[in-house]
Amino acid sequence: MNITSKQVEKLMLEDYNFSQLGFSMMLTRLKGVYAGNPSQEVLENATKEINAFLEKFKGIMKKDLAIISEIGG
């Protein structure tokens, strides 16, 4: 599953509860970076990093992938 930069932007601006601690920690870090520099470049880098994480850990992220898939974008 690949998510779009529009979905990532919603992840950066809204609060969601995810079951995987590693994913939540990564989002917290990326939100801080995005808050400091809300540019398209930062958003694209966050999208790449999140997609890489999801690809690597898709087997243990079924609940979280369901939440992400409901985010419009």
C-alpha positions in Angstrom: 0.0 0.0 0.0 1.3 3.4 -1.0 -0.2 6.5 0.5 -0.3 9.9 -1.3 1.3 13.1 -0.2 -2.3 14.4 0.4 -2.9 11.6 2.9 0.5 12.3 4.5 -0.4 16.0 4.9 -3.5 15.0 6.8 -1.4 12.7 9.0 0.9 15.7 9.7 -2.0 18.1 10.6 -4.4 15.8 12.4 -4.2 13.4 15.3 -4.7 9.7 14.8 -4.2 6.8 17.2 -2.1 4.0 15.8 -1.3 0.7 17.5 2.3 0.4 16.3 4.6 2.4 18.6 7.3 2.7 15.9 5.0 4.2 13.4 3.6 6.7 16.0 7.1 7.7 16.9 8.1 8.3 13.3 4.9 10.4 12.7 5.7 12.5 15.8 9.2 13.2 14.5 7.9 13.9 11.0 5.2 16.2 12.4 7.9 18.2 14.1 9.9 18.6 11.0 6.8 19.6 9.0 5.7 22.1 11.6 9.1 23.8 11.4 9.1 23.8 7.6 5.8 23.1 5.9 7.2 22.9 2.4 6.3 20.5 -0.4 9.8 19.1 -0.3 9.4 18.1 3.4 6.0 16.6 2.6 7.4 14.6 -0.3 10.3 13.3 1.9 7.8 12.3 4.6 5.7 10.5 2.1 8.7 8.5 0.9 9.7 7.6 4.4 6.2 6.6 5.5 5.7 4.5 2.4 9.1 2.7 3.0 8.0 2.0 6.6 4.6 0.7 5.6 6.2 -1.5 2.9 8.7 -3.0 5.4 6.2 -3.6 8.2 2.9 -4.2 6.4 2.6 -7.6 7.9 2.2 -6.2 11.5 0.3 -3.0 10.6 -3.1 -4.3 9.4 -5.1 -2.3 12.0 -3.1 0.9 11.2 -3.3 0.3 7.5 -7.1 0.2 7.8 -7.0 3.6 9.5 -4.7 5.1 6.9 -6.8 3.7 4.0 -9.8 5.7 5.4 -7.9 9.0 5.2 -9.0 10.7 2.0 -6.4 11.8 -0.5 
